[in-house]
Amino acid sequence: MMQTIRSRFLTVICGVSLTLTLIFGSLCVFLIDRSETEIAAKTLNGRAVHASVTLNPIFMQSEDIVHYIGHTIEHEIKDPKDLRDEANRDRLEAMLRRSFYNAATGIDGVQGYYLHYNENLAGGPDGFWYTRQDARHDFVSQPITSVEAYGEADAGQTNWYYQPLREKRALWTPPYVNDNNGVRMISYVMPVFVQGQFVAVIGVDIDFNMLCDLVGNMKVYDSGYGFLFKDWQTFYFHPEAGRWPTSSSRASISSAMATCWNSRPRFPS
């Protein structure tokens, strides 16, 4: 009888011990998994912050020099009709070239910079346009082509000119291939108005491949990576789709990301 009670008692103890072991074991696995997830999230955020610290100065400095050149033009040109005189245009260009060059040379990723006068005022294409292959090369003057000859519909040739003119404000263009030189880029462009009349467009081109390289080098653990997007429908760079995602690959990525996003726990509104 005594042995039977002892056996039952041991059975209960073993059962309780096994249950507690399973509970605490599961809790430990949960806590470890949660801790690793938090560490991974912090690491990813840290890499993203590091990338933004590298990218933001490029964007901010590009915006600063474009606004500085624009305000200089507004200050120097008292009457838009003055730009009909080639001597006045040449004087203004000589003043702006050095400022543009000094600033653009010190900004990583700048592929080109330009001033393009209103062709109706200048009597045709006039201004300047400089490009370089990369930071190891100097800027080289390029021939000015007529935007009016291509027209507003030819976005690859003239979007940098007509988009800011339509919106009447400085802006960043979406990534595009510049048909004038075949380079993938984004541009910060600004229309300049004097006495309410459009007189010129000025801008800075950023090498889009440089941005892709920077984001593409973001590696965290075995599967963490970076990508560039505007929203969940517009992806500009993804390591699985390449530097220039096609419509189908963008749709596939958008669907996958939307599924991932929708599966996240939502916070109370």
Order of alpha helices (4+ residues) and beta strands (2+ residues): alpha-alpha-beta-alpha-beta-beta-alpha-alpha-beta-beta-beta-beta-alpha-beta-beta-beta-beta-alpha
